[in-house]
Amino acid sequence: MGASTWGKVDNIPGISNALWLEAEQPGVYLGKCAELCGPSHALMDFKVIALERDDYDAWVEDMSAVETEDTIANAEAGYEVFQENACINCHAVGGQGTAMGPALTNFGDRQKFAGIYDIDDDEALAKWIRDPQSMKQGNNMPAHPEIGDEDMADLIEYLRSLQIRGADQDY
């Protein structure tokens, strides 16, 4: 997989596009947005994870097996905060909700969120939720300064509970 074999696809609202990437070997491939697309352009990194077919099939099965009831049991209070603040209106979880923003089904398995932030840092994650523009200008997430400290801790616990069962990949 190399720059010379890649194509470019424009992102146009309301239009669905597809781009086929083929890796010669399993691994993690990093990339950058190729078009000046707004104030956060320099922060628009992406990652492609190439797996062997059996590992990929297992990953797809794990993704399909996620049930929101499991995550609710682990962080019920945080789930309530998630619902009360209408997060589900933009973030799908386990196939439920709207995917206007990033899907959060495997949030707890991620190392980064919004392309740059370490999700193990409670303070940074709370700051992102309360004032996302201060951390990444030009993003579409609304600020939620009204979420108090206790509710924020519960919400973060809920987000971290969103993991794919059996995930052992270093994503």
Z-matrix of the N, CA and C atoms (Angstrom, degrees):
N
C 1 1.437
C 2 1.526 1 106.85
N 3 1.274 2 118.28 1 117.08
C 4 1.448 3 120.52 2 -178.79
C 5 1.500 4 111.60 3 -144.19
N 6 1.316 5 115.45 4 165.66
C 7 1.462 6 121.06 5 -176.61
C 8 1.523 7 111.64 6 -58.73
N 9 1.317 8 117.27 7 -32.12
C 10 1.461 9 119.52 8 -176.79
C 11 1.525 10 111.93 9 -71.64
N 12 1.337 11 118.61 10 -19.25
C 13 1.458 12 120.88 11 -178.60
C 14 1.522 13 112.73 12 -99.60
N 15 1.300 14 118.18 13 0.44
C 16 1.455 15 121.83 14 -176.55
C 17 1.515 16 111.07 15 -91.54
N 18 1.296 17 114.81 16 153.77
C 19 1.451 18 120.77 17 173.40
C 20 1.509 19 109.21 18 -110.26
N 21 1.299 20 115.68 19 -177.82
C 22 1.461 21 120.80 20 179.03
C 23 1.521 22 107.25 21 -127.15
N 24 1.312 23 115.35 22 134.19
C 25 1.459 24 121.40 23 178.96
C 26 1.513 25 107.77 24 -127.11
N 27 1.312 26 116.77 25 128.67
C 28 1.458 27 120.55 26 178.72
C 29 1.523 28 110.07 27 -77.61
N 30 1.308 29 115.20 28 144.70
C 31 1.453 30 122.76 29 176.91
C 32 1.520 31 107.37 30 -97.13
N 33 1.322 32 117.00 31 108.26
C 34 1.463 33 122.49 32 -177.37
C 35 1.523 34 107.98 33 -119.67
N 36 1.331 35 118.40 34 122.12
C 37 1.466 36 120.45 35 -179.78
C 38 1.520 37 111.76 36 -52.63
N 39 1.343 38 115.69 37 133.17
C 40 1.456 39 121.56 38 178.26
C 41 1.515 40 114.39 39 85.44
N 42 1.324 41 117.99 40 -6.15
C 43 1.459 42 121.67 41 -179.93
C 44 1.526 43 108.46 42 -113.26
N 45 1.330 44 117.64 43 128.52
C 46 1.462 45 121.84 44 176.39
C 47 1.517 46 109.04 45 -92.36
N 48 1.311 47 116.40 46 131.86
C 49 1.459 48 122.53 47 178.08
C 50 1.515 49 109.21 48 -125.48
N 51 1.311 50 116.43 49 161.77
C 52 1.461 51 121.62 50 176.20
C 53 1.521 52 108.41 51 -133.29
N 54 1.305 53 115.11 52 144.95
C 55 1.462 54 121.84 53 176.85
C 56 1.512 55 106.59 54 -134.40
N 57 1.302 56 118.00 55 125.57
C 58 1.454 57 123.16 56 -178.35
C 59 1.521 58 109.26 57 -95.41
N 60 1.324 59 115.91 58 124.36
C 61 1.458 60 121.72 59 176.59
C 62 1.519 61 107.85 60 -116.20
N 63 1.302 62 116.80 61 136.82
C 64 1.452 63 120.34 62 179.57
C 65 1.526 64 109.00 63 -129.47
N 66 1.319 65 115.58 64 122.28
C 67 1.465 66 121.23 65 179.83
C 68 1.517 67 108.93 66 -99.39
N 69 1.313 68 115.90 67 138.59
C 70 1.458 69 119.69 68 177.76
C 71 1.517 70 111.78 69 -78.05
N 72 1.356 71 116.66 70 -24.41
C 73 1.453 72 121.83 71 179.39
C 74 1.521 73 109.56 72 -140.42
N 75 1.349 74 116.82 73 151.06
C 76 1.464 75 119.21 74 174.92
C 77 1.526 76 110.28 75 -61.61
N 78 1.311 77 115.90 76 149.21
C 79 1.455 78 119.93 77 178.66
C 80 1.506 79 110.91 78 160.54
N 81 1.317 80 114.64 79 -177.24
C 82 1.457 81 122.20 80 177.62
C 83 1.522 82 107.30 81 -108.73
N 84 1.312 83 116.51 82 123.59
C 85 1.450 84 123.09 83 -178.46
C 86 1.525 85 108.19 84 -114.90
N 87 1.316 86 116.73 85 127.55
C 88 1.457 87 121.78 86 -177.86
C 89 1.525 88 110.20 87 -101.58
N 90 1.329 89 116.18 88 148.18
C 91 1.455 90 120.13 89 179.21
C 92 1.517 91 111.07 90 -145.82
N 93 1.314 92 115.21 91 173.02
C 94 1.467 93 123.39 92 179.84
C 95 1.521 94 108.41 93 -131.52
N 96 1.304 95 114.96 94 150.83
C 97 1.457 96 121.05 95 173.27
C 98 1.523 97 108.05 96 -59.37
N 99 1.326 98 116.69 97 136.22
C 100 1.459 99 120.83 98 -174.64
C 101 1.525 100 114.03 99 -100.27
N 102 1.315 101 117.04 100 3.80
C 103 1.456 102 119.54 101 -176.27
C 104 1.522 103 110.10 102 -136.40
N 105 1.307 104 117.02 103 132.30
C 106 1.458 105 120.30 104 177.44
C 107 1.522 106 107.90 105 -59.66
N 108 1.324 107 115.56 106 113.83
C 109 1.463 108 119.60 107 -170.35
C 110 1.522 109 113.50 108 -125.67
N 111 1.302 110 117.79 109 10.55
C 112 1.458 111 118.81 110 177.62
C 113 1.516 112 111.42 111 142.24
N 114 1.330 113 116.55 112 -175.14
C 115 1.461 114 120.64 113 -173.40
C 116 1.532 115 113.94 114 -64.50
N 117 1.319 116 118.80 115 -22.85
C 118 1.464 117 120.66 116 -179.72
C 119 1.529 118 112.29 117 -99.84
N 120 1.315 119 117.67 118 16.44
C 121 1.465 120 121.86 119 -176.56
C 122 1.529 121 112.71 120 -51.90
N 123 1.320 122 117.64 121 -44.84
C 124 1.466 123 120.90 122 -176.78
C 125 1.524 124 112.09 123 -65.44
N 126 1.324 125 117.61 124 -16.40
C 127 1.463 126 121.50 125 -178.90
C 128 1.522 127 112.71 126 -98.01
N 129 1.322 128 118.02 127 3.98
C 130 1.459 129 120.88 128 -174.34
C 131 1.521 130 111.16 129 -90.60
N 132 1.323 131 113.87 130 77.66
C 133 1.454 132 121.43 131 174.74
C 134 1.521 133 108.07 132 -92.14
N 135 1.316 134 116.42 133 159.32
C 136 1.450 135 119.80 134 171.70
C 137 1.517 136 108.98 135 -144.72
N 138 1.319 137 113.87 136 164.49
C 139 1.452 138 120.74 137 -177.21
C 140 1.523 139 108.25 138 -133.55
N 141 1.321 140 116.33 139 134.25
C 142 1.456 141 122.44 140 173.20
C 143 1.518 142 106.40 141 -113.15
N 144 1.322 143 116.41 142 127.10
C 145 1.458 144 121.44 143 179.46
C 146 1.515 145 107.32 144 -109.05
N 147 1.330 146 116.01 145 114.77
C 148 1.460 147 121.89 146 179.64
C 149 1.522 148 108.62 147 -98.89
N 150 1.328 149 115.68 148 128.53
C 151 1.459 150 121.93 149 -178.09
C 152 1.521 151 110.45 150 -121.59
N 153 1.325 152 116.08 151 156.97
C 154 1.464 153 120.36 152 169.40
C 155 1.526 154 106.86 153 -63.73
N 156 1.323 155 118.86 154 154.82
C 157 1.463 156 123.40 155 -175.24
C 158 1.536 157 111.61 156 -53.67
N 159 1.343 158 119.05 157 -47.07
C 160 1.466 159 121.09 158 -178.71
C 161 1.528 160 111.30 159 -62.43
N 162 1.337 161 116.78 160 -41.97
C 163 1.466 162 120.77 161 178.35
C 164 1.525 163 110.74 162 -65.36
N 165 1.338 164 116.01 163 -39.86
C 166 1.461 165 120.39 164 178.66
C 167 1.530 166 110.52 165 -64.24
N 168 1.332 167 117.05 166 -45.88
C 169 1.467 168 120.45 167 179.38
C 170 1.523 169 111.21 168 -60.27
N 171 1.340 170 117.21 169 -39.90
C 172 1.468 171 121.47 170 177.44
C 173 1.523 172 110.09 171 -65.18
N 174 1.336 173 117.16 172 -39.58
C 175 1.462 174 121.51 173 178.44
C 176 1.525 175 110.39 174 -62.95
N 177 1.338 176 117.22 175 -44.99
C 178 1.466 177 121.26 176 178.91
C 179 1.526 178 109.93 177 -60.84
N 180 1.326 179 117.29 178 -42.50
C 181 1.462 180 121.00 179 178.83
C 182 1.530 181 110.82 180 -62.90
N 183 1.334 182 117.21 181 -43.51
C 184 1.466 183 120.90 182 177.95
C 185 1.524 184 110.93 183 -62.42
N 186 1.341 185 117.45 184 -41.95
C 187 1.466 186 120.78 185 179.51
C 188 1.528 187 110.40 186 -62.15
N 189 1.314 188 117.02 187 -38.69
C 190 1.457 189 121.46 188 -178.80
C 191 1.521 190 111.94 189 -72.64
N 192 1.330 191 117.92 190 -24.14
C 193 1.457 192 122.19 191 -174.54
C 194 1.525 193 113.52 192 -85.04
N 195 1.334 194 118.48 193 -7.87
C 196 1.452 195 120.13 194 -177.43
C 197 1.523 196 110.18 195 -66.91
N 198 1.313 197 116.02 196 130.71
C 199 1.452 198 121.44 197 177.98
C 200 1.514 199 108.38 198 -122.73
N 201 1.318 200 117.08 199 131.62
C 202 1.456 201 119.50 200 -177.92
C 203 1.518 202 111.84 201 -63.78
N 204 1.335 203 119.25 202 -25.21
C 205 1.459 204 120.68 203 178.87
C 206 1.526 205 111.05 204 -60.05
N 207 1.341 206 117.00 205 -36.69
C 208 1.461 207 120.22 206 177.80
C 209 1.518 208 110.94 207 -61.69
N 210 1.312 209 117.21 208 -44.37
C 211 1.457 210 120.08 209 -178.21
C 212 1.522 211 111.33 210 -72.21
N 213 1.338 212 117.37 211 -33.26
C 214 1.466 213 120.61 212 178.30
C 215 1.521 214 109.91 213 -62.58
N 216 1.336 215 116.81 214 -41.00
C 217 1.464 216 120.76 215 -179.55
C 218 1.524 217 110.81 216 -63.24
N 219 1.331 218 117.41 217 -33.16
C 220 1.469 219 121.49 218 -178.26
C 221 1.521 220 113.05 219 -78.95
N 222 1.304 221 118.69 220 -26.90
C 223 1.474 222 120.96 221 -175.15
C 224 1.523 223 109.59 222 -150.62
N 225 1.322 224 116.41 223 59.19
C 226 1.467 225 120.95 224 -174.53
C 227 1.526 226 112.85 225 -58.83
N 228 1.313 227 117.63 226 -42.97
C 229 1.465 228 119.77 227 -179.38
C 230 1.526 229 110.91 228 -63.63
N 231 1.324 230 117.56 229 -40.20
C 232 1.467 231 121.62 230 178.16
C 233 1.512 232 112.19 231 -67.06
N 234 1.323 233 116.11 232 -35.50
C 235 1.455 234 120.90 233 176.32
C 236 1.527 235 109.84 234 -61.76
N 237 1.341 236 116.33 235 -40.94
C 238 1.469 237 120.37 236 178.44
C 239 1.522 238 110.63 237 -62.95
N 240 1.326 239 117.59 238 -41.84
C 241 1.468 240 121.46 239 177.08
C 242 1.522 241 109.40 240 -62.03
N 243 1.318 242 116.89 241 -42.30
C 244 1.464 243 122.96 242 178.49
C 245 1.524 244 110.47 243 -57.75
N 246 1.328 245 116.60 244 -45.18
C 247 1.468 246 121.69 245 179.93
C 248 1.528 247 111.77 246 -70.56
N 249 1.337 248 117.04 247 -45.94
C 250 1.467 249 121.43 248 -176.30
C 251 1.528 250 112.49 249 -62.63
N 252 1.324 251 116.88 250 -29.98
C 253 1.458 252 120.71 251 -179.02
C 254 1.523 253 112.21 252 -96.01
N 255 1.316 254 116.65 253 13.29
C 256 1.465 255 124.15 254 174.33
C 257 1.527 256 113.26 255 60.72
N 258 1.321 257 117.79 256 26.12
C 259 1.472 258 120.77 257 178.64
C 260 1.529 259 110.53 258 -60.25
N 261 1.336 260 116.02 259 -35.53
C 262 1.462 261 121.77 260 -178.56
C 263 1.536 262 111.51 261 -63.48
N 264 1.343 263 117.30 262 -17.85
C 265 1.464 264 120.05 263 178.27
C 266 1.519 265 112.41 264 -69.78
N 267 1.329 266 117.28 265 -20.55
C 268 1.466 267 121.03 266 -179.98
C 269 1.530 268 113.68 267 -120.72
N 270 1.332 269 116.74 268 -21.88
C 271 1.468 270 120.14 269 -174.47
C 272 1.519 271 110.83 270 -120.11
N 273 1.323 272 117.15 271 114.06
C 274 1.458 273 121.47 272 176.30
C 275 1.524 274 109.77 273 -74.03
N 276 1.332 275 114.96 274 144.90
C 277 1.466 276 121.98 275 175.91
C 278 1.519 277 107.57 276 -135.67
N 279 1.329 278 116.20 277 120.42
C 280 1.459 279 120.22 278 177.26
C 281 1.514 280 113.93 279 58.19
N 282 1.314 281 116.76 280 33.48
C 283 1.457 282 120.95 281 178.74
C 284 1.518 283 114.20 282 85.27
N 285 1.323 284 117.75 283 -0.54
C 286 1.463 285 121.07 284 177.88
C 287 1.517 286 108.75 285 -108.25
N 288 1.325 287 116.46 286 148.59
C 289 1.460 288 120.96 287 178.93
C 290 1.510 289 111.65 288 95.31
N 291 1.313 290 114.37 289 -172.32
C 292 1.454 291 122.03 290 -176.82
C 293 1.513 292 109.37 291 -108.11
N 294 1.302 293 117.27 292 142.56
C 295 1.463 294 120.69 293 -179.20
C 296 1.524 295 111.56 294 -105.37
N 297 1.349 296 117.06 295 46.42
C 298 1.468 297 120.17 296 174.63
C 299 1.524 298 109.47 297 -69.53
N 300 1.326 299 115.48 298 -35.29
C 301 1.459 300 122.20 299 175.47
C 302 1.516 301 107.63 300 -106.25
N 303 1.321 302 117.12 301 -176.00
C 304 1.464 303 119.21 302 -179.95
C 305 1.531 304 111.45 303 -59.67
N 306 1.337 305 116.51 304 136.87
C 307 1.462 306 120.62 305 172.74
C 308 1.528 307 108.06 306 -66.02
N 309 1.313 308 116.48 307 142.36
C 310 1.465 309 121.00 308 -175.06
C 311 1.522 310 113.20 309 -110.54
N 312 1.333 311 117.59 310 11.59
C 313 1.460 312 121.45 311 -176.33
C 314 1.528 313 112.69 312 -50.06
N 315 1.307 314 118.03 313 -42.78
C 316 1.471 315 120.86 314 -177.22
C 317 1.531 316 111.94 315 -112.47
N 318 1.313 317 117.73 316 31.37
C 319 1.460 318 121.29 317 -176.88
C 320 1.528 319 111.94 318 -53.22
N 321 1.329 320 117.48 319 -44.16
C 322 1.460 321 121.25 320 -177.53
C 323 1.519 322 114.38 321 -66.41
N 324 1.322 323 117.53 322 -16.37
C 325 1.466 324 121.29 323 177.90
C 326 1.522 325 112.36 324 -88.80
N 327 1.308 326 116.93 325 -11.25
C 328 1.468 327 120.59 326 -174.40
C 329 1.522 328 111.78 327 -82.34
N 330 1.314 329 115.00 328 154.47
C 331 1.457 330 121.51 329 173.76
C 332 1.520 331 110.35 330 -95.92
N 333 1.321 332 115.93 331 -30.52
C 334 1.460 333 121.30 332 -177.94
C 335 1.516 334 109.35 333 -130.76
N 336 1.328 335 114.58 334 157.85
C 337 1.449 336 120.59 335 174.26
C 338 1.510 337 107.31 336 -137.96
N 339 1.306 338 117.47 337 145.25
C 340 1.460 339 123.18 338 -176.64
C 341 1.525 340 110.13 339 60.30
N 342 1.329 341 115.89 340 25.15
C 343 1.456 342 121.60 341 174.34
C 344 1.507 343 116.20 342 81.22
N 345 1.329 344 119.02 343 -15.80
C 346 1.457 345 117.80 344 -172.39
C 347 1.523 346 115.30 345 -140.09
N 348 1.307 347 119.89 346 -12.55
C 349 1.443 348 120.48 347 -169.15
C 350 1.516 349 113.18 348 -103.69
N 351 1.318 350 115.64 349 135.63
C 352 1.451 351 123.57 350 176.56
C 353 1.519 352 107.98 351 -74.36
N 354 1.331 353 117.94 352 115.03
C 355 1.461 354 119.36 353 -175.91
C 356 1.523 355 112.84 354 -76.54
N 357 1.320 356 119.08 355 -6.08
C 358 1.465 357 120.67 356 175.71
C 359 1.522 358 112.09 357 -80.01
N 360 1.312 359 117.62 358 -7.05
C 361 1.464 360 122.76 359 -179.15
C 362 1.536 361 108.82 360 -94.78
N 363 1.352 362 115.92 361 100.17
C 364 1.471 363 120.48 362 -177.16
C 365 1.522 364 112.48 363 -56.83
N 366 1.317 365 116.32 364 -41.24
C 367 1.466 366 120.68 365 -177.55
C 368 1.531 367 110.99 366 -64.10
N 369 1.327 368 117.05 367 -44.37
C 370 1.466 369 120.61 368 179.69
C 371 1.526 370 110.87 369 -66.99
N 372 1.323 371 116.81 370 -39.43
C 373 1.456 372 120.00 371 179.48
C 374 1.529 373 110.89 372 -66.02
N 375 1.330 374 116.89 373 -41.76
C 376 1.463 375 120.39 374 176.93
C 377 1.531 376 110.39 375 -63.29
N 378 1.332 377 116.93 376 -41.00
C 379 1.466 378 120.56 377 178.74
C 380 1.531 379 109.96 378 -63.12
N 381 1.348 380 117.04 379 -41.13
C 382 1.465 381 121.04 380 178.49
C 383 1.528 382 110.05 381 -59.40
N 384 1.322 383 117.26 382 -45.48
C 385 1.462 384 120.90 383 -177.34
C 386 1.535 385 110.90 384 -68.71
N 387 1.313 386 116.99 385 -40.15
C 388 1.466 387 120.41 386 -177.56
C 389 1.523 388 113.38 387 -76.75
N 390 1.332 389 117.57 388 -34.05
C 391 1.462 390 120.89 389 -175.98
C 392 1.531 391 110.44 390 -151.21
N 393 1.330 392 117.73 391 71.37
C 394 1.461 393 120.50 392 -175.02
C 395 1.535 394 113.94 393 -62.02
N 396 1.330 395 117.80 394 -29.98
C 397 1.467 396 119.69 395 -179.68
C 398 1.525 397 112.09 396 -64.82
N 399 1.326 398 117.38 397 -28.72
C 400 1.468 399 119.82 398 -179.87
C 401 1.526 400 111.28 399 -70.69
N 402 1.333 401 116.43 400 -17.99
C 403 1.460 402 120.04 401 -177.75
C 404 1.523 403 112.92 402 -106.69
N 405 1.331 404 116.93 403 -28.01
C 406 1.462 405 121.00 404 -179.91
C 407 1.522 406 107.89 405 -152.34
N 408 1.320 407 115.47 406 92.47
C 409 1.461 408 120.59 407 -177.12
C 410 1.519 409 111.30 408 -61.32
N 411 1.321 410 115.14 409 143.06
C 412 1.453 411 120.89 410 175.24
C 413 1.515 412 114.65 411 89.16
N 414 1.330 413 118.31 412 -1.06
C 415 1.469 414 118.64 413 178.52
C 416 1.530 415 108.75 414 -76.71
N 417 1.312 416 116.81 415 166.04
C 418 1.464 417 121.40 416 -174.67
C 419 1.522 418 114.64 417 -98.31
N 420 1.329 419 117.61 418 2.40
C 421 1.462 420 119.34 419 -177.76
C 422 1.527 421 110.48 420 -77.39
N 423 1.337 422 116.77 421 130.96
C 424 1.465 423 119.20 422 176.74
C 425 1.533 424 110.28 423 -73.73
N 426 1.310 425 116.31 424 151.53
C 427 1.460 426 121.95 425 177.55
C 428 1.529 427 109.83 426 -75.40
N 429 1.319 428 115.31 427 148.53
C 430 1.465 429 121.17 428 177.50
C 431 1.526 430 110.18 429 -130.22
N 432 1.350 431 117.36 430 64.44
C 433 1.470 432 120.38 431 -178.65
C 434 1.529 433 112.79 432 -68.95
N 435 1.319 434 117.13 433 -15.41
C 436 1.455 435 121.51 434 -176.45
C 437 1.529 436 113.53 435 -76.32
N 438 1.319 437 118.16 436 -11.93
C 439 1.466 438 120.32 437 -178.56
C 440 1.533 439 108.81 438 -75.93
N 441 1.319 440 115.82 439 118.23
C 442 1.463 441 121.88 440 -178.99
C 443 1.521 442 112.34 441 -72.79
N 444 1.323 443 116.15 442 170.71
C 445 1.468 444 121.39 443 -175.19
C 446 1.525 445 113.11 444 -60.73
N 447 1.340 446 117.96 445 -44.43
C 448 1.464 447 120.39 446 -178.81
C 449 1.529 448 110.83 447 -66.38
N 450 1.328 449 116.07 448 -45.71
C 451 1.459 450 119.71 449 177.48
C 452 1.529 451 111.02 450 -62.98
N 453 1.336 452 117.20 451 -37.46
C 454 1.459 453 120.29 452 179.48
C 455 1.531 454 110.26 453 -64.45
N 456 1.333 455 116.81 454 -42.06
C 457 1.468 456 120.30 455 178.26
C 458 1.527 457 110.65 456 -61.49
N 459 1.341 458 116.82 457 -41.64
C 460 1.463 459 120.88 458 177.47
C 461 1.527 460 111.19 459 -65.15
N 462 1.330 461 116.89 460 -42.27
C 463 1.458 462 121.14 461 179.24
C 464 1.526 463 110.53 462 -61.97
N 465 1.318 464 117.20 463 -44.78
C 466 1.470 465 120.69 464 178.91
C 467 1.524 466 110.21 465 -63.31
N 468 1.334 467 117.69 466 -39.72
C 469 1.466 468 120.50 467 176.77
C 470 1.525 469 110.29 468 -60.45
N 471 1.328 470 116.09 469 -43.62
C 472 1.465 471 119.74 470 177.72
C 473 1.530 472 111.26 471 -61.38
N 474 1.333 473 117.17 472 -47.56
C 475 1.461 474 120.40 473 -179.28
C 476 1.529 475 111.14 474 -59.16
N 477 1.309 476 116.83 475 -41.82
C 478 1.468 477 120.49 476 -179.80
C 479 1.526 478 112.18 477 -68.95
N 480 1.340 479 116.35 478 -23.34
C 481 1.464 480 119.16 479 178.78
C 482 1.530 481 111.81 480 -76.63
N 483 1.320 482 116.87 481 -10.83
C 484 1.468 483 121.10 482 -178.78
C 485 1.524 484 108.81 483 -79.99
N 486 1.319 485 115.11 484 90.29
C 487 1.457 486 121.58 485 -177.97
C 488 1.515 487 109.45 486 -131.73
N 489 1.305 488 114.11 487 153.83
C 490 1.457 489 120.56 488 175.16
C 491 1.522 490 106.87 489 -82.99
N 492 1.304 491 117.17 490 125.05
C 493 1.462 492 119.94 491 179.30
C 494 1.524 493 110.17 492 -60.90
N 495 1.310 494 115.53 493 130.80
C 496 1.459 495 120.91 494 177.07
C 497 1.516 496 113.85 495 81.85
N 498 1.326 497 118.20 496 4.10
C 499 1.470 498 119.57 497 -179.38
C 500 1.521 499 109.39 498 -67.39
N 501 1.316 500 115.94 499 123.33
C 502 1.455 501 119.60 500 179.18
C 503 1.520 502 110.74 501 -128.77
N 504 1.307 503 116.26 502 12.64
C 505 1.463 504 120.62 503 179.26
C 506 1.512 505 109.71 504 -85.16
N 507 1.322 506 117.22 505 149.42
C 508 1.448 507 122.15 506 176.95
C 509 1.524 508 108.49 507 -91.62
N 510 1.335 509 116.97 508 85.48
C 511 1.463 510 121.88 509 -174.99
C 512 1.492 511 108.67 510 -90.31
